[in-house]
Amino acid sequence: MNVREKNVVRVADGKKTSIAEILNSRRSSEKALTATGFSNEDGTKGWRFGAQAVELEVDGETGVVRVLRVVSAQDVGTAVNPPLIEGQLEGGVVMGLGYALGEELVLDEGKTLNPTFSDYRIPFAQDVPPIDLINLESSLPQGPFGAKGIGELGNFGIAPAIANAIFKAAGVRLTEIPMTPERVLAALESK
C-alpha cells in the first residue's frame, strides 16, 4: 500500500481509498491512523543482508538436536566498532538458537506455566557452539560513519537454518518452533 494525496493506494491495481473512508468503515475498530516511514535516496543501500548456516547432529533415538557450528555472514555497513559488532552478532546467534530449539512460553488461560529460567529453557554457555562471523562492509552514507543497524541480523536466519539442517540430516521437515526433542522425535516416528 502507498499513501498519496490523503488516499491509500493499493500497489497491485492502483485502487484508491480515502483515509477518511477507511476510518469510517464498519470494519475499522480504530479511530486514529498512524504511519511512519523511512526511505534512502537510492532505495537499496539501507537494506540489511545476512545469512546463517549451521552444522548439527540429530539423535534419532531421543530427538535431541546438537548444533556443532554456526556460520553467520552479514553486511554491517562500515564496521565502526568491530568488537561491539562481534558481541552483538554472537548474542543474536545465541538468541536465535534459544528461539529455534528450546524457548517456548507456555500459557494456560492467560497464566504462564513456565515463568522461571528453570522452566523456560534458554541456552546455557555449554549449549553455544563455535560461531564463525563473516562481516562484510558496504558503507551506508546516511548512517553514522557509514554504519548500518545490525541488532537483529545474527538472529533472523538461525531457525530456518536449523530446520533445513534437520531436514538434511534426518529427512524430516519441522515447521514449528521451538524444534524441541519431543517435536523432532514425533516427526521422526511419523516418517
MARMI-516725 format. One record per atom (N, C-alpha, C): residue in one letter; x, y, z. Coordinates in pm, whole numbers, plus 32768, in hexadecimal, padded with zeros to 4 digits. Each point is the difference from the previous one (the first is absolute). Layout:
<pakes>
aXYZ/...
</pakes>
This chain:
<pakes>
m80557F8A8000/m7FAB80768000/m805A807C8000/n7FCA80677FCC/n8046807E7FF5/n7FA0806F8029/v8031806A803A/v7FA780708024/v802580767FA8/r7F9B80307FB2/r801480747FA9/r7F8480578006/e801380808014/e7F9480637FFD/e7F8A7FD68058/k801E7FDB807D/k7F9B7FD88062/k7FB27F847FD7/n803B7FAE7FA8/n7FC47F827FD8/n80637F8F801A/v7FCB7F8C801E/v80507F888005/v7FF27FC07F78/v80717FE27FC0/v7FFE7FCB7F79/v80367F718003/r7FAE7FA17FCF/r802C7F767FFA/r80627FF37F8D/v80787FCF801E/v806A7FF77F9D/v7FD97FA37F8F/a7FBC7F90801E/a7FE07F9B7F9C/a7FAD80357F8D/d7F9A8051801E/d7FA7802C7F94/d7FE880977FFC/g803F804C8059/g7FF280918000/g7F7D8034803B/k7FAD7FA88039/k7F80802A8039/k801A805E8076/k7FB780738001/k800F8064806A/k7F8B7FF88061/t8020800F8081/t7F9B800A8068/t802A8072805B/s7FA380588021/s802680728055/s80167FD0808F/i805880458045/i801A7FE0808C/i7F8180118052/a7FB180667FE2/a7F8180158047/a7FA47F897FED/e7FF97FCB7F88/e7FAA7F8C7FE4/e802E7F868051/i80817FEE800B/i80347F908050/i7FDA80108091/l8011807A8036/l7FE38017808D/l7F6A7FF7801E/n7FAB80237FA1/n7F707FFB8015/n7FC27F797FDF/s804E7FA47FCF/s7FCE7F7C7FDB/s7FCF7FB4807B/r7F977FB07FED/r7FCD7FAC806E/r806A7F9E802F/r80597FD87FA6/r80677F9F8022/r8074803E804E/s800980828003/s806D80438045/s7FE1800C8095/s80567FC78051/s7FEB800A8091/s80508074803A/e8055803D7FB1/e8053806E802F/e7FCA80847FCA/k80118068804C/k7FD680847FD3/k8078805A7FE7/a80757FC67FFE/a8079804D7FE2/a80567FAC7FA2/l804580427FA8/l80577FBC7FA2/l808A803F800D/t80637FAE801B/t808880308010/t80597FB57F9F/a805780457FBD/a805D7FC07FA5/a808680468009/t80687FB17FF4/t808780387FFC/t80497FBD7F8E/g806B803D7FD3/g804C7FC47F94/g808C80377FFA/f80547FBB7FB4/f808A80277FEE/f80277FDC7F72/s804B80547FC0/s802A7FE37F78/s808F802C7FEE/n804C7FB27FB7/n808780287FD9/n7FFA803A7F74/e8064804E7FDE/e800280417F7E/e7FF87F9B7F8E/d804D7F948009/d7FFF7FA27F90/d7FA47F89801A/g7FC57FF78076/g7FA07F96801D/g803C7F78801C/t80847FF07FFA/t80387F7A8013/t80697FF9806E/k80538066800E/k80737FF6805A/k7FDC7FF28093/g7F8780248027/g7FDA7FF5808C/g7FD57F748029/w7FEF7FA77F9F/w7FD67F798023/w806F7FB7804A/r7FD87FAE805E/r805F7FB0804D/r7FFB7F727FC9/f80747FC97FE2/f80077F7A7FC8/f80507FA6805D/g7FD37F85800E/g80487FA08050/g7FD97F737FD9/a80537FA18021/a7FE47F737FE6/a80417FAD806D/q7FBE7F958027/q80367FA88066/q7FFD7F707FCE/a80627FB3802C/a80057F707FE4/a80277FBA8080/v7FCE7F868012/v80217FB48078/v802B7F737FDA/e80557FC88052/e80247F737FF9/e7FCA7FC38081/l7FB77F917FF4/l7FC37FC78078/l7FF77F687FF8/e7FDE7FC68072/e7FE67F70800C/e7F737FEF8036/v7FBB7F9A7FCE/v7F7B7FDD8033/v80097F728037/d7FDF7FEF8081/d7FFC7F7C803D/d7F7B7FBF7FDB/g80057F977FB1/g7F877FBF7FD0/g7FB17FB9806C/e803D7FE38071/e7FBA7FBB806C/e7FBE805F8062/t803880788011/t7FCB805E8062/t7FC4807E7FC2/g8024801E7F83/g7FD1807B7FC0/g8052807A8026/v80697FEC804D/v80548071802A/v805180337F88/v7FFB80847FEE/v804D80437F96/v807580458043/r80777FE37FD1/r807880418037/r8043804E7F91/v80008084800E/v804080567F9C/v80967FFF801A/l804C7FDD7F99/l80927FF2800C/l804B807E7FD8/r7FC4804D7FA4/r804580777FCD/r7F9B805A7FBB/v80148082800B/v7FAE80637FBB/v805C805B7FB1/v7FDA801B7F84/v804580647FB0/v7F99806C7FE2/s8022807C8020/s7FA3806F7FEF/s8047806E7FB1/a7FCA801F7F8A/a803980697FAC/a7F9B80717FF6/q8030807B8008/q7FA780727FFB/q8048807C7FD0/d7FB080597FC2/d803180827FD3/d7FEC80618074/v806E80308037/v7FF880578076/v801180947FDE/g800480217F7F/g801F808A7FDD/g809480158019/t802480708039/t808B8017802A/t800E7FD1808F/a80617FA9801A/a80157FC98086/a804580688058/v7FB280528041/v8036806D8051/v80417FC8807F/n7FC27F9C803D/n80327FC5807C/n7FFA7F677FF3/p80647FC17FC1/p7FFB7F717FE6/p7FE67FA7807B/p803E80198075/p7FE07FA98072/p7F6D8009802B/l7FC680777FF7/l7F7380108022/l7FA87FB57F9B/i802380087F81/i7FB77FB97F97/i80057F6A801B/e80767FCE8020/e80107F71801C/e7FA87FD48074/g8000804D806C/g7FAD7FDE8073/g7F6B80057FE0/q7FD880657FB5/q7F73800E7FDA/q7FD37F8B7FAA/l80527FDC7F9D/l7FD97F957FA5/l80057F778043/e80647FE78053/e80047F818048/e7F897FF5805E/g7FDD806C8042/g7F8A80008056/g7F827FE27FB2/g7FF480377F88/g7F8E7FE47FAA/g7FF97F6E7FD7/v80747FC57FE3/v80047F727FDC/v7FD07FAB8076/v8031801E8078/v7FD77FB38076/v7F6B8012801A/m7FCE80797FEF/m7F718017800E/m7FB37FAC7F9B/g80307FFA7F84/g7FC17FAF7F99/g80037F6C8021/l806D7FD1803D/l80087F738028/l7F957FE08068/g7FF080598061/g7F997FEB8067/g7F757FFF7FC4/y7FE780607FA9/y7F7F800F7FBD/y7FE17F837FAD/a80667FCC7FBB/a7FED7F907FA6/a7FF17F7A8048/l80497FED806F/l80097F7B803A/l7FBF7FEE8089/g7FE280698048/g7FCF7FE68086/g7F9E8062803B/e800D807F7FDF/e7FAE80648044/e7F6F7FF87FD3/e7FA87FEC805E/e7F717FFB7FE2/e7FB3802E807B/l7FB380687FF1/l7FAD8033806C/l7F807FAD8002/v7FE87FB9806E/v7F8B7FA9800B/v7F9780478055/l7F8A80117FC5/l7F9380478044/l7F887FA38011/d7FB68016806D/d7F817FBC8016/d7F9E80678032/e7FA080247FAA/e7F9E8066801F/e804180818032/g806B80287FBD/g8045807C8020/g80677FF6806E/k80097F8D8041/k80637FEE806B/k807C7FBD7FC7/t8075803A801E/t807E7FC97FD1/t80237F858052/l80137F8F7FBC/l801E7F838045/l80967FE78010/n8051804D7FBA/n80917FF1800C/n804280898017/p7FE9803C8076/p802B808A8017/p80928012802B/t80477F94801A/t808A800F8030/t80627FC27F9C/f807E8021800E/f80657FCB7FA5/f80177F6A8014/s7FD07FC8806D/s80087F6E800D/s7F937FBC7FAE/d7F97804B7FDC/d7F937FCB7FAF/d800580327F70/y8031807A7FED/y8008803E7F7B/y808F7FF07FD1/r80167FA87FA2/r80857FD37FDA/r804780647FA4/i806380478037/i805680557FAF/i80887FB97FF3/p804D80207F99/p80817FBE7FEF/p8060801F8074/f80477F99802D/f806C80108060/f808280117FB2/a8069802C8042/a808180147FBC/a802E7F807FBC/q7FEC7F8D8041/q802D7F827FC5/q7FAD7FD67F86/d7F8D80417FEB/d7FAC7FE37F8B/d802D804D7F84/v805680638014/v802680597F92/v80757FC37FB3/p7FE87FE37F7F/p806B7FC67FAE/p8061806D7FD3/p806D7FD87FC0/p805680667FC1/p7FAF80507F9A/i801580828000/i7FB9805A7FA5/i806980487FAB/d7FF87FEB7F7F/d805980447FA1/d7FB480747FC3/l803480798015/l7FC080787FC8/l804B802D7F84/i7FB580237F9A/i8038803A7F87/i7FBC80877FEF/n804A806B801C/n7FC680867FF6/n802E80427F7E/l7F9E80207FAF/l801980437F81/l7FE080938011/e804C80557FBF/e7FEA808F8011/e7FD780437F7C/s7F8C80418002/s7FD780587F93/s7FC3807B8042/s8048806C7FFB/s7FDD807A8048/s7F7380327FDF/l7FBA802C8067/l7F7E80407FF1/l801580958017/p7FFE80507F96/p801E808F800F/p7FA780478066/q7F807FD5800D/q7FA58041805E/q80177FD38090/g804D7F948014/g80187FCD8088/g8071804B8043/p800B7FF58083/p806F80418047/p80857FC17FD7/f8056804E7FC3/f80837FD37FD0/f7FF47F8D7F9D/g7F8C7FF17FC0/g7FEB7F967F9D/g7FCE7F7D803B/a7FE27FFE8082/a7FD37F858041/a7F6F7FE27FDF/k7FDB7F808010/k7F757FD37FF2/k7FD57FC48085/g7F7E7FFB8016/g7FCC7FBC8076/g80137F6B7FF2/i80307FBE8068/i801C7F717FF8/i7FBC7FB1806F/g7FAA8042804D/g7FC97FC18078/g7FC07F797FEC/e7FBA7FE87F93/e7FB67F847FED/e80427FA17F9D/l8065802D7FB9/l80387FAF7F94/l80317F77802D/g803A7FF68074/g80337F7F802E/g7F947F9D8023/n7F85802F8012/n7F927FAD8030/n7FA97FC87F91/f7FE5804F7F9A/f7F967FE27F9F/f800B7F787FBC/g80747FD87FD4/g800B7F867FB0/g801A7F81804C/i800E80068083/i80277F89804B/i7F957F937FFE/a7F8480218020/a7F967F998002/a7FEF7FBF7F77/p7FF8804B7F92/p7FF57FBE7F7E/p807B7FAB7FDF/a807780308025/a80797FB37FE6/a7FFD7F7B804D/i7FD18004807B/i7FF77F858050/i7F967FA37FC4/a7F8D80357FDB/a7F987FAD7FC3/a80337FBD7F81/n8049804A7FAD/n80367FC67F85/n806B7F98801D/a805380188064/a80687F9F8024/a7FC37F80803B/i7F95800E804F/i7FBA7F898034/i7FC77FB07F8C/f7FC680457F9F/f7FC97FBB7F8B/f806E7FB47FB6/k807280417FEF/k806E7FBE7FB8/k80397F8B8050/a800A80118085/a803C7F988054/a7FA17F8B801B/a7F80801E8013/a7FA37F98802E/a7F8B7FE77FA1/g7FF180537F9A/g7F977FEA7F9F/g7F748028802E/v7FF780528069/v7F7D802F802E/v7FFE80987FFC/r7F8F80377FD5/r7FF080917FF4/r7FAE80318076/l803F804E8057/l7FB9803C8070/l7FD7808E7FD9/t7F838023801F/t7FCD80847FDA/t7FCF804D8079/e801C7FCD8077/e7FD58043807A/e8078800F805C/i800880738040/i806C80148060/i7FC5800F808A/p804A7FDF8066/p80877FCB7FFC/p80017F6E7FD0/m806F7FDC7FC4/m80137F777FCF/m80377FAC8072/t7FA97FE3805F/t80257FB8807A/t801A7F6D7FDF/p80467FB98058/p80147F717FEA/p7F7C7FB57FED/e7F9980298049/e7F7D7FBD7FF2/e7FC880117F73/r800C80797FCA/r7FCC801A7F79/r80547FBA7F95/v808380008014/v80597FBB7FA1/v7FE37F6B8002/l7FF47FC68078/l7FE67F71800D/l7F787FDB7FC4/a7F9B80538017/a7F7C7FE57FC6/a800880037F68/a804C805E7FC7/a800F80067F6F/a804A7F857FCC/l80677FD68049/l804B7F887FD6/l7FA97F838005/e7FAD7FF68067/e7FAA7F8A800F/e7F917FFC7F99/s7FD280747FD1/s7F9480037F9D/s80367FF97F71/k80827FF97FF1/k80427FFD7F7B/k7FE57F7B7FBC/
</pakes>
